[in-house]
Amino acid sequence: MRKLVIVLTIFVVVGCATNVTMTGKEYPSVAPLAVKILFKEKPKCRYEELGFISTPLSWNQNVAIEKARKKAAGIGADYLMIETVHTNQYNDVSVSAIAYKCDEVDRVNVDIRPRQ
């Protein structure tokens, strides 16, 4: 019985995690609020795609996006492009997104500066 409880606990914890599938290099983490959110548009800078991020179901869209933003910040992203927002019949929401890293970023103003 104890083994069953441990296995079920692992499934619940793993199933509730925000997932990242890395497609690029991981960078040092940044503050979550430094990650700009975009909806279905790529950053207007030279960028590297870092990875795909998907969240578990959350009780609203803002919570789901903040979970994705925190995960993107953890891999050093500058931008998070929300590709899809999934809503189920109970109005629970999950998001799918792509994390991007730009060449040069002013982390105070989060502005993209062109290279010279």
C-alpha distance (Angstrom), angle and dihedral (degrees) to the residues before:
residue distance angle dihedral
M1 . . .
R2 3.79 . .
K3 3.82 91.2 .
L4 3.80 89.8 52.6
V5 3.81 91.5 53.1
I6 3.82 91.0 49.5
V7 3.81 92.7 49.0
L8 3.82 92.3 47.8
T9 3.79 91.1 48.3
I10 3.81 90.6 52.7
F11 3.81 91.3 50.5
V12 3.80 91.6 50.0
V13 3.81 93.6 48.5
V14 3.82 94.1 45.1
G15 3.81 92.7 43.3
C16 3.82 92.0 53.3
A17 3.78 96.7 51.3
T18 3.79 127.0 107.8
N19 3.80 105.4 -116.8
V20 3.80 130.1 -142.4
T21 3.77 124.5 -166.0
M22 3.78 104.6 -164.2
T23 3.81 115.8 -138.3
G24 3.80 96.0 165.2
K25 3.78 142.2 21.3
E26 3.81 122.6 -51.3
Y27 3.82 115.8 -123.8
P28 3.81 131.6 -164.2
S29 3.79 111.3 -71.9
V30 3.79 122.5 -97.6
A31 3.79 133.8 -159.4
P32 3.83 110.4 -76.3
L33 3.82 91.9 -125.8
A34 3.84 89.2 58.0
V35 3.83 89.1 66.3
K36 3.81 109.7 91.1
I37 3.79 117.4 -144.1
L38 3.81 119.9 -133.6
F39 3.80 127.6 -178.0
K40 3.82 114.6 -140.4
E41 3.81 94.9 -31.9
K42 3.79 129.4 99.9
P43 3.81 122.2 -127.2
K44 3.78 116.8 -86.6
C45 3.79 94.5 -123.7
R46 3.77 138.7 73.5
Y47 3.78 100.6 -76.8
E48 3.76 145.3 178.9
E49 3.78 119.3 -141.0
L50 3.79 107.4 -127.8
G51 3.78 102.9 -177.3
F52 3.78 153.0 -52.0
I53 3.79 116.7 -87.0
S54 3.79 127.0 -161.8
T55 3.78 127.3 179.2
P56 3.79 131.5 -150.8
L57 3.79 119.3 -115.4
S58 3.79 113.2 -65.3
W59 3.77 130.7 -174.4
N60 3.83 93.1 -109.0
Q61 3.79 142.8 8.3
N62 3.80 95.9 -104.6
V63 3.80 92.2 56.4
A64 3.81 91.8 48.5
I65 3.82 92.3 49.5
E66 3.82 92.0 47.6
K67 3.82 90.1 52.2
A68 3.81 89.4 52.7
R69 3.82 91.3 44.9
K70 3.83 91.6 53.2
K71 3.80 91.0 50.1
A72 3.84 90.8 48.0
A73 3.81 89.9 49.8
G74 3.80 88.9 51.9
I75 3.81 91.0 60.6
G76 3.82 93.7 44.0
A77 3.81 100.5 -103.0
D78 3.79 123.5 165.5
Y79 3.80 95.6 -165.1
L80 3.78 136.7 28.4
M81 3.79 116.7 -159.7
I82 3.80 111.9 -157.9
E83 3.79 105.9 -144.4
T84 3.78 101.2 177.0
V85 3.77 138.8 5.2
H86 3.80 112.7 -153.2
T87 3.81 118.6 -157.4
N88 3.79 121.0 -175.1
Q89 3.80 128.6 -154.3
Y90 3.82 90.9 -85.7
N91 3.82 92.3 52.7
D92 3.80 92.6 -108.8
V93 3.80 110.6 148.7
S94 3.79 137.2 -148.3
V95 3.79 128.4 174.9
S96 3.78 136.9 -149.2
A97 3.79 116.5 -152.2
I98 3.80 145.8 162.0
A99 3.81 123.1 -129.0
Y100 3.81 119.7 -141.7
K101 3.80 135.6 -168.3
C102 3.82 119.4 -154.7
D103 3.79 127.1 -152.1
E104 3.80 100.2 -113.1
V105 3.77 124.4 10.4
D106 3.79 131.3 178.0
R107 3.80 99.1 -140.5
V108 3.80 93.0 -164.7
N109 3.79 95.2 58.5
V110 3.83 96.4 16.5
D111 3.81 89.4 -133.9
I112 3.78 123.9 149.5
R113 3.78 112.0 -123.9
P114 3.81 119.6 -157.9
R115 3.77 116.9 -120.3
Q116 3.78 117.3 -112.8
